């Protein structure tokens, strides 16, 4: 193992790397998504904007730094990585 990332409370449903490969995005059944710095093994942001499971997460590979989440609450939300 290179790094173990701890912080979610339930099953992780999806992982996605950013375009550079230094950030990892996770979607979880604990109703949260997260952004991780893999080199240091720390969670940079915890996103708690959904009211049900976060099923998927996807980060842009170039250009503006955005990521999108989709949830069982019936919503898809787009976030700017630099915010919050």
N, CA, C and O atoms as CSV, one atom per row, in Angstrom:
chain,resi,resn,atom,element,x,y,z
A,1,UNK,N,N,0.829,-1.189,0.000
A,1,UNK,CA,C,0.000,0.000,0.000
A,1,UNK,C,C,0.869,1.246,0.000
A,1,UNK,O,O,1.868,1.325,0.714
A,2,UNK,N,N,0.480,2.197,-0.795
A,2,UNK,CA,C,1.155,3.490,-0.797
A,2,UNK,C,C,0.591,4.367,0.319
A,2,UNK,O,O,1.341,4.916,1.126
A,3,UNK,N,N,-0.719,4.492,0.358
A,3,UNK,CA,C,-1.391,5.345,1.330
A,3,UNK,C,C,-2.765,4.763,1.630
A,3,UNK,O,O,-3.429,4.242,0.734
A,4,UNK,N,N,-3.189,4.848,2.864
A,4,UNK,CA,C,-4.550,4.467,3.240
A,4,UNK,C,C,-5.298,5.748,3.582
A,4,UNK,O,O,-4.873,6.518,4.444
A,5,UNK,N,N,-6.416,5.967,2.896
A,5,UNK,CA,C,-7.216,7.171,3.107
A,5,UNK,C,C,-8.408,6.815,3.981
A,5,UNK,O,O,-9.232,5.980,3.606
A,6,UNK,N,N,-8.500,7.444,5.137
A,6,UNK,CA,C,-9.596,7.170,6.061
A,6,UNK,C,C,-10.436,8.413,6.255
A,6,UNK,O,O,-9.911,9.524,6.328
A,7,UNK,N,N,-11.754,8.221,6.339
A,7,UNK,CA,C,-12.630,9.358,6.570
A,7,UNK,C,C,-14.077,9.085,6.232
A,7,UNK,O,O,-14.967,9.692,6.827
A,8,UNK,N,N,-14.343,8.187,5.292
A,8,UNK,CA,C,-15.730,7.833,4.989
A,8,UNK,C,C,-16.231,6.845,6.034
A,8,UNK,O,O,-15.457,6.098,6.633
A,9,UNK,N,N,-17.558,6.859,6.239
A,9,UNK,CA,C,-18.156,5.998,7.259
A,9,UNK,C,C,-18.842,4.769,6.677
A,9,UNK,O,O,-19.179,3.852,7.427
A,10,UNK,N,N,-19.059,4.720,5.374
A,10,UNK,CA,C,-19.742,3.597,4.716
A,10,UNK,C,C,-19.022,3.238,3.419
A,10,UNK,O,O,-17.897,3.670,3.169
A,11,UNK,N,N,-19.694,2.447,2.613
A,11,UNK,CA,C,-19.116,1.969,1.357
A,11,UNK,C,C,-18.819,3.102,0.384
A,11,UNK,O,O,-19.618,4.023,0.217
A,12,UNK,N,N,-17.667,3.017,-0.247
A,12,UNK,CA,C,-17.287,3.969,-1.294
A,12,UNK,C,C,-17.736,3.373,-2.620
A,12,UNK,O,O,-17.381,2.242,-2.952
A,13,UNK,N,N,-18.518,4.137,-3.375
A,13,UNK,CA,C,-19.099,3.628,-4.610
A,13,UNK,C,C,-18.286,3.962,-5.852
A,13,UNK,O,O,-18.347,3.232,-6.842
A,14,UNK,N,N,-17.519,5.061,-5.816
A,14,UNK,CA,C,-16.724,5.412,-6.992
A,14,UNK,C,C,-15.530,6.252,-6.596
A,14,UNK,O,O,-15.582,7.046,-5.656
A,15,UNK,N,N,-14.442,6.056,-7.344
A,15,UNK,CA,C,-13.233,6.867,-7.216
A,15,UNK,C,C,-12.890,7.436,-8.580
A,15,UNK,O,O,-13.157,6.810,-9.606
A,16,UNK,N,N,-12.293,8.631,-8.591
A,16,UNK,CA,C,-11.929,9.273,-9.844
A,16,UNK,C,C,-10.732,10.185,-9.601
A,16,UNK,O,O,-10.713,10.959,-8.643
A,17,UNK,N,N,-9.723,10.085,-10.485
A,17,UNK,CA,C,-8.545,10.960,-10.398
A,17,UNK,C,C,-8.794,12.247,-11.148
A,17,UNK,O,O,-9.558,12.272,-12.112
A,18,UNK,N,N,-8.146,13.327,-10.706
A,18,UNK,CA,C,-8.162,14.556,-11.497
A,18,UNK,C,C,-7.184,14.390,-12.657
A,18,UNK,O,O,-6.502,13.370,-12.755
A,19,UNK,N,N,-7.115,15.391,-13.535
A,19,UNK,CA,C,-6.274,15.285,-14.729
A,19,UNK,C,C,-4.789,15.184,-14.451
A,19,UNK,O,O,-4.063,14.564,-15.228
A,20,UNK,N,N,-4.318,15.773,-13.371
A,20,UNK,CA,C,-2.895,15.763,-13.022
A,20,UNK,C,C,-2.524,14.480,-12.286
A,20,UNK,O,O,-1.388,14.015,-12.376
A,21,UNK,N,N,-3.465,13.918,-11.569
A,21,UNK,CA,C,-3.216,12.692,-10.827
A,21,UNK,C,C,-2.795,12.901,-9.385
A,21,UNK,O,O,-2.390,11.952,-8.715
A,22,UNK,N,N,-2.886,14.146,-8.893
A,22,UNK,CA,C,-2.495,14.394,-7.506
A,22,UNK,C,C,-3.685,14.404,-6.549
A,22,UNK,O,O,-3.508,14.361,-5.331
A,23,UNK,N,N,-4.905,14.462,-7.106
A,23,UNK,CA,C,-6.112,14.457,-6.282
A,23,UNK,C,C,-6.975,13.256,-6.630
A,23,UNK,O,O,-7.086,12.871,-7.794
A,24,UNK,N,N,-7.580,12.674,-5.614
A,24,UNK,CA,C,-8.504,11.565,-5.794
A,24,UNK,C,C,-9.863,12.007,-5.255
A,24,UNK,O,O,-9.949,12.606,-4.183
A,25,UNK,N,N,-10.915,11.710,-6.003
A,25,UNK,CA,C,-12.287,12.070,-5.634
A,25,UNK,C,C,-13.030,10.796,-5.283
A,25,UNK,O,O,-12.876,9.781,-5.963
A,26,UNK,N,N,-13.843,10.836,-4.217
A,26,UNK,CA,C,-14.584,9.643,-3.811
A,26,UNK,C,C,-16.055,9.975,-3.589
A,26,UNK,O,O,-16.402,11.062,-3.127
A,27,UNK,N,N,-16.912,9.009,-3.929
A,27,UNK,CA,C,-18.357,9.106,-3.717
A,27,UNK,C,C,-18.754,7.977,-2.782
A,27,UNK,O,O,-18.320,6.840,-2.965
A,28,UNK,N,N,-19.586,8.283,-1.766
A,28,UNK,CA,C,-19.824,7.320,-0.695
A,28,UNK,C,C,-21.298,7.222,-0.307
A,28,UNK,O,O,-22.084,8.141,-0.537
A,29,UNK,N,N,-21.648,6.078,0.290
A,29,UNK,CA,C,-23.009,5.870,0.779
A,29,UNK,C,C,-23.279,6.587,2.102
A,29,UNK,O,O,-24.394,6.510,2.619
A,30,UNK,N,N,-22.289,7.280,2.657
A,30,UNK,CA,C,-22.524,8.066,3.876
A,30,UNK,C,C,-23.059,9.469,3.547
A,30,UNK,O,O,-23.037,10.366,4.389
A,31,UNK,N,N,-23.547,9.641,2.289
A,31,UNK,CA,C,-24.144,10.875,1.768
A,31,UNK,C,C,-23.088,11.954,1.497
A,31,UNK,O,O,-23.439,13.122,1.327
A,32,UNK,N,N,-21.821,11.587,1.454
A,32,UNK,CA,C,-20.763,12.568,1.225
A,32,UNK,C,C,-19.902,12.201,0.021
A,32,UNK,O,O,-19.890,11.063,-0.447
A,33,UNK,N,N,-19.192,13.201,-0.454
A,33,UNK,CA,C,-18.124,13.032,-1.436
A,33,UNK,C,C,-16.887,13.665,-0.801
A,33,UNK,O,O,-16.997,14.462,0.130
A,34,UNK,N,N,-15.724,13.308,-1.306
A,34,UNK,CA,C,-14.505,13.865,-0.722
A,34,UNK,C,C,-13.436,14.055,-1.785
A,34,UNK,O,O,-13.431,13.390,-2.821
A,35,UNK,N,N,-12.527,14.985,-1.496
A,35,UNK,CA,C,-11.336,15.210,-2.312
A,35,UNK,C,C,-10.143,14.909,-1.429
A,35,UNK,O,O,-10.047,15.404,-0.306
A,36,UNK,N,N,-9.234,14.095,-1.943
A,36,UNK,CA,C,-8.078,13.623,-1.175
A,36,UNK,C,C,-6.779,14.027,-1.834
A,36,UNK,O,O,-6.661,14.001,-3.060
A,37,UNK,N,N,-5.805,14.400,-1.026
A,37,UNK,CA,C,-4.433,14.560,-1.483
A,37,UNK,C,C,-3.747,13.229,-1.195
A,37,UNK,O,O,-3.489,12.893,-0.039
A,38,UNK,N,N,-3.458,12.490,-2.232
A,38,UNK,CA,C,-2.924,11.137,-2.072
A,38,UNK,C,C,-1.486,11.146,-1.577
A,38,UNK,O,O,-1.093,10.278,-0.799
A,39,UNK,N,N,-0.702,12.113,-2.018
A,39,UNK,CA,C,0.703,12.173,-1.598
A,39,UNK,C,C,0.829,12.275,-0.082
A,39,UNK,O,O,1.691,11.633,0.519
A,40,UNK,N,N,-0.030,13.082,0.533
A,40,UNK,CA,C,0.035,13.291,1.977
A,40,UNK,C,C,-0.975,12.448,2.754
A,40,UNK,O,O,-0.930,12.402,3.984
A,41,UNK,N,N,-1.890,11.778,2.037
A,41,UNK,CA,C,-2.865,10.920,2.681
A,41,UNK,C,C,-3.902,11.654,3.506
A,41,UNK,O,O,-4.350,11.152,4.537
A,42,UNK,N,N,-4.288,12.844,3.056
A,42,UNK,CA,C,-5.246,13.642,3.820
A,42,UNK,C,C,-6.463,14.015,2.965
A,42,UNK,O,O,-6.371,14.176,1.748
A,43,UNK,N,N,-7.592,14.143,3.641
A,43,UNK,CA,C,-8.802,14.629,2.978
A,43,UNK,C,C,-8.738,16.141,2.952
A,43,UNK,O,O,-8.582,16.780,3.993
A,44,UNK,N,N,-8.859,16.715,1.766
A,44,UNK,CA,C,-8.826,18.168,1.606
A,44,UNK,C,C,-10.202,18.784,1.794
A,44,UNK,O,O,-10.332,19.860,2.376
A,45,UNK,N,N,-11.240,18.094,1.295
A,45,UNK,CA,C,-12.600,18.622,1.391
A,45,UNK,C,C,-13.578,17.478,1.591
A,45,UNK,O,O,-13.408,16.390,1.041
A,46,UNK,N,N,-14.604,17.743,2.386
A,46,UNK,CA,C,-15.720,16.826,2.567
A,46,UNK,C,C,-16.969,17.561,2.098
A,46,UNK,O,O,-17.292,18.634,2.607
A,47,UNK,N,N,-17.668,16.983,1.126
A,47,UNK,CA,C,-18.835,17.611,0.543
A,47,UNK,C,C,-20.078,16.916,1.094
A,47,UNK,O,O,-20.269,15.717,0.892
A,48,UNK,N,N,-20.921,17.679,1.794
A,48,UNK,CA,C,-22.115,17.129,2.443
A,48,UNK,C,C,-23.372,17.786,1.882
A,48,UNK,O,O,-24.237,18.204,2.651
A,49,UNK,N,N,-23.491,17.886,0.578
A,49,UNK,CA,C,-24.612,18.591,-0.039
A,49,UNK,C,C,-25.734,17.678,-0.527
A,49,UNK,O,O,-26.700,18.174,-1.106
A,50,UNK,N,N,-25.646,16.383,-0.319
A,50,UNK,CA,C,-26.684,15.459,-0.771
A,50,UNK,C,C,-27.439,14.879,0.421
A,50,UNK,O,O,-26.910,14.800,1.530
A,51,UNK,N,N,-28.684,14.475,0.173
A,51,UNK,CA,C,-29.521,13.903,1.232
A,51,UNK,C,C,-29.682,12.390,1.096
A,51,UNK,O,O,-30.519,11.785,1.766
A,52,UNK,N,N,-28.872,11.783,0.220
A,52,UNK,CA,C,-28.877,10.329,0.064
A,52,UNK,C,C,-27.505,9.898,-0.461
A,52,UNK,O,O,-26.585,10.709,-0.562
A,53,UNK,N,N,-27.383,8.603,-0.795
A,53,UNK,CA,C,-26.107,8.056,-1.276
A,53,UNK,C,C,-25.554,8.892,-2.426
A,53,UNK,O,O,-26.303,9.311,-3.308
A,54,UNK,N,N,-24.253,9.134,-2.418
A,54,UNK,CA,C,-23.572,9.748,-3.560
A,54,UNK,C,C,-23.038,8.590,-4.392
A,54,UNK,O,O,-22.116,7.886,-3.980
A,55,UNK,N,N,-23.630,8.404,-5.568
A,55,UNK,CA,C,-23.318,7.251,-6.413
A,55,UNK,C,C,-22.108,7.438,-7.305
A,55,UNK,O,O,-21.378,6.484,-7.576
A,56,UNK,N,N,-21.890,8.657,-7.761
A,56,UNK,CA,C,-20.778,8.860,-8.684
A,56,UNK,C,C,-20.184,10.250,-8.523
A,56,UNK,O,O,-20.810,11.182,-8.019
A,57,UNK,N,N,-18.951,10.337,-8.977
A,57,UNK,CA,C,-18.216,11.597,-8.917
A,57,UNK,C,C,-17.277,11.636,-10.116
A,57,UNK,O,O,-16.684,10.620,-10.479
A,58,UNK,N,N,-17.145,12.799,-10.724
A,58,UNK,CA,C,-16.276,12.930,-11.883
A,58,UNK,C,C,-15.641,14.306,-11.870
A,58,UNK,O,O,-16.326,15.313,-11.689
A,59,UNK,N,N,-14.334,14.349,-12.060
A,59,UNK,CA,C,-13.592,15.614,-12.089
A,59,UNK,C,C,-13.172,15.938,-13.517
A,59,UNK,O,O,-12.868,15.042,-14.304
A,60,UNK,N,N,-13.157,17.241,-13.845
A,60,UNK,CA,C,-12.673,17.645,-15.161
A,60,UNK,C,C,-11.207,17.285,-15.293
A,60,UNK,O,O,-10.464,17.296,-14.311
A,61,UNK,N,N,-10.796,16.967,-16.501
A,61,UNK,CA,C,-9.409,16.563,-16.752
A,61,UNK,C,C,-8.534,17.725,-17.211
A,61,UNK,O,O,-7.318,17.690,-17.025
A,62,UNK,N,N,-9.137,18.760,-17.811
A,62,UNK,CA,C,-8.405,19.959,-18.203
A,62,UNK,C,C,-9.318,21.164,-18.114
A,62,UNK,O,O,-10.533,21.038,-17.963
A,63,UNK,N,N,-8.717,22.316,-18.209
A,63,UNK,CA,C,-9.498,23.544,-18.150
A,63,UNK,C,C,-9.899,23.891,-16.725
A,63,UNK,O,O,-9.126,23.698,-15.787
A,64,UNK,N,N,-11.110,24.405,-16.571
A,64,UNK,CA,C,-11.612,24.796,-15.259
A,64,UNK,C,C,-11.613,23.609,-14.306
A,64,UNK,O,O,-11.823,22.472,-14.728
A,65,UNK,N,N,-11.382,23.864,-13.038
A,65,UNK,CA,C,-11.315,22.802,-12.042
A,65,UNK,C,C,-12.693,22.588,-11.410
A,65,UNK,O,O,-13.031,23.192,-10.393
A,66,UNK,N,N,-13.473,21.715,-12.040
A,66,UNK,CA,C,-14.805,21.383,-11.556
A,66,UNK,C,C,-14.899,19.893,-11.293
A,66,UNK,O,O,-14.116,19.101,-11.817
A,67,UNK,N,N,-15.882,19.524,-10.464
A,67,UNK,CA,C,-16.242,18.122,-10.342
A,67,UNK,C,C,-17.747,18.045,-10.155
A,67,UNK,O,O,-18.376,18.982,-9.664
A,68,UNK,N,N,-18.314,16.917,-10.552
A,68,UNK,CA,C,-19.758,16.714,-10.463
A,68,UNK,C,C,-20.047,15.471,-9.633
A,68,UNK,O,O,-19.300,14.493,-9.672
A,69,UNK,N,N,-21.141,15.526,-8.883
A,69,UNK,CA,C,-21.602,14.383,-8.111
A,69,UNK,C,C,-23.027,14.051,-8.532
A,69,UNK,O,O,-23.781,14.930,-8.951
A,70,UNK,N,N,-23.392,12.769,-8.414
A,70,UNK,CA,C,-24.761,12.327,-8.674
A,70,UNK,C,C,-25.192,11.468,-7.492
A,70,UNK,O,O,-24.404,10.698,-6.944
A,71,UNK,N,N,-26.465,11.616,-7.107
A,71,UNK,CA,C,-26.921,11.007,-5.866
A,71,UNK,C,C,-28.277,10.329,-6.027
A,71,UNK,O,O,-29.029,10.613,-6.959
A,72,UNK,N,N,-28.570,9.418,-5.083
A,72,UNK,CA,C,-29.890,8.800,-5.013
A,72,UNK,C,C,-30.965,9.808,-4.619
A,72,UNK,O,O,-32.152,9.487,-4.678
A,73,UNK,N,N,-30.579,11.017,-4.220
A,73,UNK,CA,C,-31.587,12.038,-3.911
A,73,UNK,C,C,-32.153,12.665,-5.189
A,73,UNK,O,O,-32.994,13.562,-5.129
A,74,UNK,N,N,-31.685,12.185,-6.346
A,74,UNK,CA,C,-32.210,12.641,-7.630
A,74,UNK,C,C,-31.533,13.874,-8.186
A,74,UNK,O,O,-32.013,14.458,-9.157
A,75,UNK,N,N,-30.417,14.283,-7.583
A,75,UNK,CA,C,-29.739,15.484,-8.067
A,75,UNK,C,C,-28.332,15.179,-8.564
A,75,UNK,O,O,-27.684,14.220,-8.144
A,76,UNK,N,N,-27.896,16.027,-9.466
A,76,UNK,CA,C,-26.511,16.066,-9.921
A,76,UNK,C,C,-26.033,17.476,-9.596
A,76,UNK,O,O,-26.685,18.458,-9.949
A,77,UNK,N,N,-24.901,17.565,-8.927
A,77,UNK,CA,C,-24.406,18.878,-8.507
A,77,UNK,C,C,-22.999,19.089,-9.041
A,77,UNK,O,O,-22.189,18.163,-9.088
A,78,UNK,N,N,-22.724,20.321,-9.441
A,78,UNK,CA,C,-21.414,20.688,-9.983
A,78,UNK,C,C,-20.762,21.663,-9.019
A,78,UNK,O,O,-21.379,22.628,-8.569
A,79,UNK,N,N,-19.490,21.387,-8.710
A,79,UNK,CA,C,-18.742,22.191,-7.735
A,79,UNK,C,C,-17.443,22.685,-8.366
A,79,UNK,O,O,-16.862,22.028,-9.229
A,80,UNK,N,N,-17.006,23.845,-7.920
A,80,UNK,CA,C,-15.689,24.361,-8.264
A,80,UNK,C,C,-14.722,23.834,-7.197
A,80,UNK,O,O,-14.954,24.043,-6.006
A,81,UNK,N,N,-13.666,23.170,-7.597
A,81,UNK,CA,C,-12.717,22.576,-6.656
A,81,UNK,C,C,-12.128,23.632,-5.712
A,81,UNK,O,O,-11.830,23.338,-4.555
A,82,UNK,N,N,-11.963,24.857,-6.212
A,82,UNK,CA,C,-11.321,25.896,-5.413
A,82,UNK,C,C,-12.227,26.480,-4.330
A,82,UNK,O,O,-11.742,27.165,-3.429
A,83,UNK,N,N,-13.522,26.224,-4.402
A,83,UNK,CA,C,-14.477,26.794,-3.447
A,83,UNK,C,C,-14.614,25.892,-2.227
A,83,UNK,O,O,-14.283,24.707,-2.286
A,84,UNK,N,N,-15.103,26.450,-1.118
A,84,UNK,CA,C,-15.480,25.747,0.100
A,84,UNK,C,C,-14.281,25.326,0.854
A,84,UNK,O,O,-14.402,24.715,1.916
